């Protein structure tokens, strides 16, 4: 069955809470454990509010009625000189990893950023031991820009993360 990409909806809160609770997913994120459906409902409502120069965009991947992953693009700050920059985050269900779900989410998000949202630069942070994610990001033009030792506490140990970035491959010009 094909992967379908669509905008995230408030009704996705329960599926996202289940996705984040998966040990194979949770270990790659900066989320705190035991988030409830209600917490995700609140988070989704807050992120949908207007007021940013670049509003958050959140996409989900589905196969049939099953939510397999999600990706988000977020403004980094309210600073005028950084309006061209966005930060992204992605998660894919463990049972769907290696099946093109992450690539489909990345392609859709980068199409949005490059062709519609006036984003020149996208930044992300990934744990240095997440080789599968790093390969995916590199495939889509992200490069390592720095290493951050002891970046986050994960499962009782401080782990290193990479800062990665991607510049628009062909910035828009006036015709």
Backbone bond lengths (Angstrom), bond angles and torsions (degrees), N, CA, C in turn:
res aa  C-N    CA-C-N  psi(-1)  N-CA   C-N-CA  omega(-1)  CA-C   N-CA-C  phi
1 X - - - 1.438 - - 1.536 108.97 -
2 X 1.309 116.78 144.36 1.455 121.52 -177.78 1.527 112.51 -74.35
3 X 1.311 114.52 155.43 1.452 122.05 175.27 1.527 107.46 -87.07
4 X 1.319 116.14 130.60 1.456 121.60 178.03 1.520 108.47 -111.48
5 X 1.342 116.58 132.72 1.459 122.72 177.89 1.527 107.69 -106.66
6 X 1.326 115.35 134.20 1.466 120.29 177.46 1.518 108.94 -149.63
7 X 1.330 115.97 168.02 1.460 121.12 174.48 1.520 109.59 -66.24
8 X 1.318 114.73 144.11 1.459 120.71 176.51 1.532 109.19 -70.08
9 X 1.331 115.69 145.95 1.467 121.97 -179.66 1.525 109.48 -123.21
10 X 1.316 115.81 159.06 1.467 119.97 177.57 1.523 111.39 -57.64
11 X 1.312 116.59 -31.37 1.470 120.58 -179.69 1.532 112.41 -69.58
12 X 1.318 118.60 -6.59 1.470 122.40 178.53 1.530 112.71 -84.08
13 X 1.326 118.30 -3.37 1.469 121.39 -173.64 1.532 112.81 -55.26
14 X 1.314 118.09 -45.07 1.470 120.42 -178.31 1.521 111.08 -64.36
15 X 1.322 117.42 -43.52 1.470 120.93 -179.38 1.522 110.57 -66.23
16 X 1.319 117.47 -37.67 1.472 120.31 179.30 1.527 109.70 -69.10
17 X 1.316 117.92 -40.76 1.470 120.67 177.35 1.529 110.26 -59.06
18 X 1.340 117.01 -41.87 1.484 120.50 177.59 1.529 110.67 -65.58
19 X 1.324 116.93 -41.09 1.468 121.78 -179.42 1.526 110.35 -62.08
20 X 1.319 117.03 -48.03 1.463 121.65 -178.60 1.525 111.33 -65.81
21 X 1.315 117.97 -26.91 1.464 121.59 -179.30 1.527 113.40 -75.44
22 X 1.336 117.83 -14.86 1.466 120.19 179.51 1.530 109.64 -65.73
23 X 1.327 118.28 127.02 1.465 120.24 -179.64 1.532 113.93 -54.83
24 X 1.316 117.82 -38.41 1.466 120.60 -179.19 1.524 111.94 -70.97
25 X 1.301 118.05 -21.39 1.465 122.27 177.58 1.519 109.15 -92.18
26 X 1.311 115.81 -49.30 1.458 122.90 -175.96 1.531 112.18 -54.49
27 X 1.323 117.10 -40.38 1.464 121.22 -177.55 1.513 114.37 -63.58
28 X 1.309 118.09 -18.79 1.455 121.29 179.42 1.509 114.18 -97.39
29 X 1.324 117.47 2.13 1.464 121.75 -175.42 1.521 111.67 -113.57
30 X 1.309 116.11 168.54 1.460 121.60 173.51 1.528 111.41 -97.76
31 X 1.313 117.70 15.24 1.458 122.18 179.80 1.532 109.98 -72.10
32 X 1.322 115.49 155.11 1.455 120.85 174.39 1.526 108.14 -89.71
33 X 1.331 117.59 151.59 1.471 119.49 -177.54 1.522 112.78 -69.12
34 X 1.328 113.87 159.86 1.458 124.35 170.78 1.534 114.44 66.22
35 X 1.323 117.20 33.32 1.467 119.32 175.14 1.530 108.84 -68.56
36 X 1.311 115.54 138.43 1.460 120.54 -177.75 1.524 110.77 -94.80
37 X 1.303 114.53 167.70 1.463 120.39 174.74 1.527 109.92 -59.68
38 X 1.331 117.42 -39.43 1.461 121.51 179.96 1.529 110.86 -63.36
39 X 1.339 117.61 -40.40 1.463 120.71 177.60 1.532 110.69 -63.69
40 X 1.324 116.76 -40.72 1.458 119.69 177.93 1.522 111.02 -69.01
41 X 1.309 117.53 -36.76 1.470 120.90 176.35 1.528 109.28 -58.76
42 X 1.336 116.66 -47.06 1.471 121.41 178.85 1.529 110.86 -62.68
43 X 1.311 115.82 -44.56 1.469 120.25 -179.80 1.529 111.44 -61.59
44 X 1.319 116.99 -41.97 1.458 120.31 179.12 1.529 111.11 -66.15
45 X 1.316 117.25 -39.30 1.465 120.89 177.64 1.528 110.87 -63.36
46 X 1.327 116.40 -44.19 1.468 120.46 -179.31 1.520 112.06 -64.32
47 X 1.324 116.87 -41.76 1.461 119.77 -177.81 1.524 112.46 -71.33
48 X 1.330 116.69 -18.18 1.464 120.30 179.79 1.528 112.37 -83.03
49 X 1.327 117.26 -10.97 1.460 120.20 -177.70 1.525 110.23 -69.37
50 X 1.310 115.28 145.27 1.466 121.85 179.27 1.530 109.26 -79.52
51 X 1.318 115.88 175.63 1.450 119.95 174.74 1.516 114.10 123.94
52 X 1.318 119.00 -5.84 1.454 121.00 177.74 1.522 109.42 -99.11
53 X 1.322 116.14 151.62 1.471 119.76 173.32 1.523 109.12 -60.31
54 X 1.323 115.94 -40.46 1.472 122.57 174.11 1.519 106.42 -119.83
55 X 1.320 118.09 105.56 1.471 117.96 -179.80 1.526 111.02 -67.72
56 X 1.327 114.91 153.90 1.457 119.86 174.28 1.528 108.59 -60.63
57 X 1.326 115.52 144.25 1.458 119.96 169.74 1.518 106.31 -126.32
58 X 1.310 115.99 133.46 1.456 122.20 -178.83 1.515 108.31 -128.16
59 X 1.327 115.41 128.98 1.459 121.63 179.23 1.519 108.75 -121.04
60 X 1.315 116.04 151.59 1.459 121.05 174.91 1.517 109.14 -125.41
61 X 1.326 115.12 154.57 1.471 122.05 174.66 1.516 107.25 -110.58
62 X 1.327 115.11 134.42 1.456 121.48 178.64 1.511 109.93 -129.69
63 X 1.302 114.57 150.01 1.462 122.40 168.00 1.521 104.69 -127.83
64 X 1.318 116.38 111.59 1.458 119.62 -170.45 1.517 108.24 66.94
65 X 1.330 116.19 -127.76 1.465 121.05 178.04 1.521 112.35 -100.10
66 X 1.327 117.45 8.64 1.462 121.15 -174.95 1.522 110.99 -97.70
67 X 1.341 116.61 124.10 1.459 122.28 175.57 1.529 107.90 -77.63
68 X 1.328 116.47 121.94 1.463 121.73 -175.29 1.521 114.11 -106.20
69 X 1.332 116.62 -17.63 1.452 119.06 -178.76 1.508 110.89 178.82
70 X 1.323 114.95 170.06 1.453 119.90 176.54 1.519 109.85 -150.65
71 X 1.327 114.10 158.17 1.454 122.27 -179.42 1.519 107.87 -141.42
72 X 1.326 116.10 147.14 1.455 120.27 179.54 1.506 111.55 -136.36
73 X 1.310 115.02 149.54 1.463 123.22 176.30 1.520 106.26 -123.14
74 X 1.325 116.85 125.42 1.461 121.91 -171.36 1.523 110.32 -131.73
75 X 1.342 117.73 142.17 1.465 119.34 173.49 1.524 109.00 -64.83
76 X 1.328 117.40 142.59 1.467 119.16 -177.84 1.516 112.28 -79.77
77 X 1.309 118.18 -37.65 1.469 121.22 179.82 1.512 108.70 -155.42
78 X 1.311 114.49 175.84 1.457 120.24 173.48 1.522 112.18 -92.17
79 X 1.325 117.77 6.69 1.463 121.22 -177.85 1.521 110.57 -70.83
80 X 1.312 115.64 129.48 1.456 121.64 -177.94 1.522 112.28 -55.02
81 X 1.306 117.90 -40.78 1.463 120.73 -174.92 1.523 112.97 -76.25
82 X 1.333 118.19 -4.31 1.472 121.61 178.14 1.530 111.54 -117.84
83 X 1.333 117.20 18.81 1.468 120.47 -179.69 1.523 112.92 -63.80
84 X 1.301 117.63 -21.38 1.466 122.04 -177.76 1.530 112.61 -84.07
85 X 1.335 117.19 1.14 1.463 122.28 -173.73 1.527 110.20 -112.43
86 X 1.321 115.83 139.64 1.459 121.81 174.28 1.524 108.54 -133.99
87 X 1.304 115.18 158.68 1.461 122.30 178.53 1.522 107.10 -115.46
88 X 1.309 115.97 143.08 1.468 118.75 179.43 1.518 111.49 -122.98
89 X 1.326 114.40 154.02 1.452 122.67 173.70 1.514 108.18 -140.77
90 X 1.318 115.96 148.20 1.465 120.57 -176.64 1.520 109.20 -144.85
91 X 1.322 116.06 147.67 1.473 120.92 171.66 1.520 108.60 -146.31
92 X 1.337 114.10 142.56 1.465 121.66 -178.59 1.523 107.80 -131.15
93 X 1.317 116.51 134.93 1.462 122.08 178.74 1.526 110.05 -55.33
94 X 1.317 116.66 143.39 1.467 119.91 -177.65 1.527 111.41 -58.85
95 X 1.319 117.93 -37.91 1.463 121.47 -178.62 1.526 112.37 -70.46
96 X 1.343 118.43 -12.67 1.462 122.24 -177.76 1.525 112.79 -110.69
97 X 1.327 117.60 -1.13 1.463 120.09 -179.39 1.514 110.03 -69.01
98 X 1.324 115.42 141.71 1.455 121.13 -179.05 1.519 113.84 79.41
99 X 1.339 117.86 12.25 1.462 121.90 -178.25 1.525 113.08 -116.36
100 X 1.327 117.47 13.31 1.459 120.50 177.97 1.515 114.94 90.98
101 X 1.325 118.07 1.55 1.463 120.79 -179.40 1.529 110.46 -67.38
102 X 1.324 116.84 -48.57 1.465 120.19 178.82 1.515 111.71 -60.61
103 X 1.320 117.08 -41.44 1.467 121.09 179.08 1.526 111.02 -64.21
104 X 1.326 117.49 -40.50 1.471 120.34 179.01 1.526 110.66 -65.44
105 X 1.329 116.93 -41.89 1.461 120.39 177.73 1.521 111.04 -64.43
106 X 1.328 117.04 -44.83 1.466 121.04 179.42 1.524 111.28 -61.26
107 X 1.315 117.00 -45.80 1.468 120.69 -178.86 1.521 110.82 -60.40
108 X 1.325 117.25 -44.08 1.465 120.59 -179.75 1.525 111.02 -66.04
109 X 1.320 117.24 -43.97 1.457 120.63 -178.87 1.525 111.27 -65.40
110 X 1.327 116.96 -42.32 1.467 119.79 -179.24 1.520 111.45 -70.11
111 X 1.331 117.91 -32.13 1.462 120.07 173.07 1.519 109.55 -61.34
112 X 1.315 117.02 -45.84 1.466 121.59 178.26 1.530 110.34 -59.76
113 X 1.336 116.27 -50.33 1.467 120.64 -177.32 1.525 112.26 -63.46
114 X 1.335 116.94 -44.82 1.465 121.49 -174.26 1.524 113.44 -76.53
115 X 1.319 117.22 -37.32 1.459 120.09 -169.88 1.524 115.39 -106.39
116 X 1.319 117.30 -9.61 1.456 119.22 -174.62 1.519 114.77 -134.92
117 X 1.302 119.13 -31.50 1.467 121.05 -168.83 1.531 115.01 -102.32
118 X 1.319 118.30 1.82 1.467 121.67 178.87 1.528 112.61 59.25
119 X 1.324 116.49 38.90 1.461 121.43 177.94 1.527 107.95 -94.78
120 X 1.313 116.54 122.88 1.460 121.11 178.63 1.527 111.42 -92.55
121 X 1.343 115.75 -33.48 1.471 120.17 -174.12 1.524 109.20 -134.50
122 X 1.333 115.71 135.84 1.460 121.22 174.94 1.524 107.83 -121.62
123 X 1.315 115.79 133.58 1.459 122.50 -179.85 1.521 109.66 -116.40
124 X 1.323 116.37 151.09 1.462 121.44 173.80 1.510 109.28 -151.63
125 X 1.316 114.71 162.32 1.461 122.52 175.90 1.517 107.21 -124.65
126 X 1.328 115.83 135.25 1.461 121.02 -178.75 1.525 108.36 -140.28
127 X 1.328 116.48 142.29 1.460 119.14 176.16 1.524 109.29 -63.70
128 X 1.318 116.08 138.26 1.465 121.97 -175.32 1.526 113.24 -62.17
129 X 1.330 117.96 -21.89 1.467 120.43 -179.84 1.531 113.05 -93.36
130 X 1.317 118.04 7.19 1.467 121.70 -179.88 1.536 109.03 -94.74
131 X 1.318 115.43 71.94 1.471 121.89 -173.75 1.530 112.65 -59.74
132 X 1.316 117.43 -39.74 1.474 120.44 -178.71 1.533 110.40 -61.86
133 X 1.332 117.28 -45.56 1.465 120.60 179.69 1.530 110.80 -66.20
134 X 1.309 117.21 -41.94 1.467 120.79 -179.80 1.522 110.01 -60.64
135 X 1.327 118.14 -43.07 1.476 120.74 177.40 1.529 111.27 -61.32
136 X 1.330 116.73 -41.00 1.464 120.33 178.18 1.524 110.01 -61.65
137 X 1.308 117.69 -47.92 1.463 121.05 -178.99 1.530 110.92 -62.14
138 X 1.323 116.95 -43.23 1.467 119.89 178.68 1.520 111.20 -62.04
139 X 1.311 116.87 -38.56 1.467 121.28 178.48 1.537 111.57 -59.38
140 X 1.335 115.96 -28.70 1.457 120.94 -179.68 1.533 112.98 -100.51
141 X 1.329 116.48 18.37 1.461 120.30 171.59 1.516 116.74 93.57
142 X 1.325 118.30 4.81 1.465 120.43 177.51 1.525 109.31 -79.42
143 X 1.327 116.08 144.09 1.457 121.73 177.16 1.523 109.09 -125.88
144 X 1.319 115.08 150.99 1.461 120.38 176.89 1.526 108.54 -70.63
145 X 1.320 115.68 130.32 1.463 121.06 -179.88 1.526 112.45 -115.54
146 X 1.309 116.85 -10.78 1.456 119.09 178.23 1.514 111.90 177.20
147 X 1.339 114.42 159.54 1.469 122.06 176.88 1.521 107.43 -113.16
148 X 1.328 115.60 139.52 1.461 120.85 -178.64 1.525 109.10 -125.11
149 X 1.349 116.95 93.31 1.464 120.26 179.18 1.531 110.98 -63.29
150 X 1.325 116.77 147.94 1.468 123.53 178.76 1.530 110.75 51.85
151 X 1.316 116.49 40.86 1.468 122.09 -176.27 1.521 111.99 -66.91
152 X 1.336 117.03 -41.50 1.461 120.00 -176.64 1.522 109.93 -149.06
153 X 1.313 114.72 154.99 1.454 121.46 174.51 1.527 107.53 -87.60
154 X 1.334 115.84 122.26 1.462 121.27 179.68 1.518 108.41 -133.32
155 X 1.294 115.93 119.44 1.455 122.07 177.39 1.528 111.96 51.38
156 X 1.330 116.69 43.93 1.453 122.42 174.84 1.514 116.04 82.45
157 X 1.329 118.85 7.18 1.468 121.05 179.26 1.532 109.39 -137.77
158 X 1.314 116.09 145.60 1.456 120.12 175.31 1.521 109.18 -80.18
159 X 1.326 115.67 132.90 1.458 120.30 -175.60 1.532 110.50 -122.60
160 X 1.314 114.13 155.05 1.460 122.50 179.12 1.523 110.10 -84.68
161 X 1.309 115.35 144.26 1.463 121.18 175.89 1.527 108.76 -126.22
162 X 1.317 114.59 158.57 1.459 121.57 175.21 1.516 108.90 -107.75
163 X 1.319 115.46 140.57 1.462 121.23 167.86 1.521 105.45 -93.05
164 X 1.327 115.86 127.55 1.460 120.49 178.98 1.520 108.30 -126.63
165 X 1.316 115.40 150.99 1.450 120.12 179.53 1.511 111.08 -144.79
166 X 1.327 114.34 161.40 1.465 121.59 179.44 1.513 108.00 -144.31
167 X 1.316 115.79 127.68 1.462 120.99 172.66 1.515 108.81 -93.75
168 X 1.310 115.90 146.58 1.468 121.63 177.34 1.531 107.82 -50.30
169 X 1.320 118.99 127.44 1.474 120.37 -175.77 1.520 114.09 -69.87
170 X 1.316 117.68 -21.65 1.458 121.63 -178.80 1.521 108.34 -152.05
171 X 1.348 116.93 76.65 1.467 119.54 -174.36 1.521 112.61 -55.70
172 X 1.324 116.61 144.19 1.470 120.26 -178.62 1.525 112.11 -60.69
173 X 1.297 114.52 147.64 1.471 121.45 177.54 1.524 107.99 -127.71
174 X 1.292 116.57 160.33 1.453 120.66 173.40 1.513 108.08 -76.48
175 X 1.332 116.34 130.23 1.464 120.08 -177.87 1.506 110.82 -80.12
